[in-house]
Amino acid sequence: MDLAVIQTGGKQYKVKEGMELKIELIPNKKEQDKLEFIDMLSKKKVIARILNSEKGKKISVYKFKNKTRYRKKMGHRQNYHKIKIESIK
């Protein structure tokens, strides 16, 4: 099986055919759309299909300043695409 290294969302992923992984949301892309990446090592074309879009776990962020009565609690949920690598050419 061929291995490839793709880059998306400021991160690099080592992938092979048939592999499923979560990447950061790509704007204006919907389910069943095809994505094309270029392998960073051998310049091969990597084709993937978006399976679904989902949200990650909630992360709590708490800000606090001592002696000034400042407290702030926020939460964040990152949006992801779940993709499946179809081929590496």
N, C-alpha and C positions, 0 to 999 in steps of 0.2 A: 504494500500500500504506500501511496505517496503521502509525504508529510509536507505541510506548508506553514508559513508564518504570515498571518495577516494582521493588519493594523486598523483599528477603528475605535473611535472615542478616546484617543490618546493612550490606548492600551494595545499590547501585542498578544496574539493568541496562537498557540501551536495547534493546528487542526489536521484531521485526516477525513477521508470520505466516510459519510454516514454518521459523523459525529454531531451531537446536538449541544449547543451552548447558549448562554445568555450574554447579550451585548447591550450596550447603552442604546436608548431609543434613537432612531434616525428619523428626522422630521420628514413629513410627507410620504411616508412609506406605510403600506397597509398589509394585512395578512395575505398570504399567497403571492406577494411580490417577490421577484428575484433580485438578488443583490450580487454584484460582481466586485471581487477584491483582487488585488495583485499580490502574489507571493513576494515577500521581501527578500528572499534568498535567491530563488532561481527565476523570478519574473514570470511564473506561470499564472494562468487565470484561474481563480477559485470562484465557483458559482454556488450560491446558497439560496435557500428559500425561507421566508419568514413563516413560522408556524403560528405564533400568536404574540400578542403584546400583553405584558403584565406589569404589576408593580412589585417592588421588593419589600423587604421587611421595614417596619417603621424604626427610624433612628431618633432618639430623643436628644435634644440639644438644650442644655440648661446654662444660662448666664447668671452670674452672681457677682456683685461687688460688695465688699465688706464695708460696714459702717454707713452706707448711704441708702439702705433699704431698696436697693435695686435688685430685682429678681425677674428673670424672663425665661419662660419655658416654651420651646418650639419643637416641632416634629418635622420629619422629612421622609418621603417615600420616593425612591428613584424608579423611573419608568424604564422597562427593559423590553427588548425583542428577544424571543426565543427562536433561534435559527437552526437549520439543518444543512450541513455541507453536502451538496449533491455531487459535485465533480471537481477534480483538479486536473486541468489540461496543460 
